[in-house]
Amino acid sequence: MSREIIHSDDAPQAIGPYSQAVKIGDSVYLSGQIPLDPETMTLVEGGIEAQTRRVFDNLRAVCQAAGGDLADIAKLSIYLTDLGNFATVNELMAEYFAEPYPARAAIGVAALPKGADVEMEAILSLAG
């Protein structure tokens, strides 16, 4: 199977040597998104709620560039610098996703790029 690089101008540019996403067959592997504003490439202000919304919006933009949407995410990994924000992220996720929800992991980490409080990566299935 061939690999197709997925890019969206509505999500932040990669800040290292990686692609926003890679499509292989009906699967799309989305790189981690942090709460960068795609126009300014700066971290959004407003705490964990604003950062989480920006990350979901960034993920949605890459999903759409691949021909899908958030509802097509099969596996979501969430990285948090403070697991005390777990409940807030859950509430916001319920606004962006409907049942059946994707498989998910929430992982506490010491730090994230650019001082972000949250990062998410996903696997998208376009199999229908």
N, C-alpha and C positions, 0 to 999 in steps of 0.2 A: 504494500500500500504506500502511496505517496504521502508526503507531509506537506501541509499547506500552512503557511504562516498567516495568522489572523491579526489584523490591526484596526483600531478605531481611533479616529481623531477626537472622539468624545470621551476618551479615557486618557489618563496620563501616559506620556511616552515612557518607555522602559528607562530606568535609571542605572542600568548596568547592561552587561552583554547577554541579554535574553529577549524573547519575544513576548508580547502581551498574551498570546495564546498560540497553540499548535493544534491543527486538526489532522487526525489520522482516521480515515474511514468515517464512521458516524460519531466518533468521540472527539471532544475538544478539551484540551488540557489548558486551563487558564492559570497564568502566573499570578503570584500574590499581588493583590492590590492594597495599597495603603491610601489614606485619605488625602491625596493630592488633588488640588483643583487642576483639571486638564489644561486650562488656559494659562494659568500662572505658574504651574508646577510647584506651588507652595502648599504646605499643610493647612487644611481648613481649621478655622478657629471655632470654639463653641463647645469644647468638651467631647465626651464619648458619644453623645447622641449625634452631634453634627459630623463627627468623624465616621461613625458607623453608617449614617445615611450616605455620605460621600463614597464610602467603599462599596456599598450596595449599588449606587448609581454607576460607579466605575465598572463594576462587574457586569451590570446590565448592558452597558455600552459595548463591552467586548463580546458578550453573549449574542447581542443583536448583530454585530459585525460578522459573527460566525453563522448566522442564520437561525438563531434560537432566542431564548429569553431566560430569565431567572427560573421559570417553571421547568426548564429542561435540565437544570443542575441535578445530577445524580448524587454527587458527594461534595460537601462544603467543609473546608477546614478553616477554623477561626482561631487566630492567635491574639491573645490579650496580654498586655503588660500588667494588668490588674484584674484578677478573676472576680473582684468585687463588682466589676462592670458586667458580669455574666447576665444578670436579670435584665438590665437595660438592653443589651444586645438581643436577648430573647424576645423582648417586647417589640423591638424594631424589626426583627426578622419576621415576626408574625404579620407585620404590615406589608412586607415585600413578598412573602411566600404564602401560598395556600396549600391545604392538604391535597395530595400526599406530599409531605415535606421530604426534602432530600436527606440522605444519610449525612451525619455531621460529627465533627470532633471540635471541641473547644480546648485549646491548649494554652496554659500560662507560660509566658516567656519573660526573660529578664529585660529585653529591649527589642525595639523594632527600628527599621531604617527611618532616618529623618526625625526621630523622636515621636513617631506615631504611637497611639495607644492601641490600635487594632489593625490587623492585616487579615485578608481572606484570600484563599485560593480555591479553585473548584474544578470539577470534572463535569463536563456537559455531555449529554447524550442526545444526539439528533436523530436517533433511530425511530422516533415517533411512537 
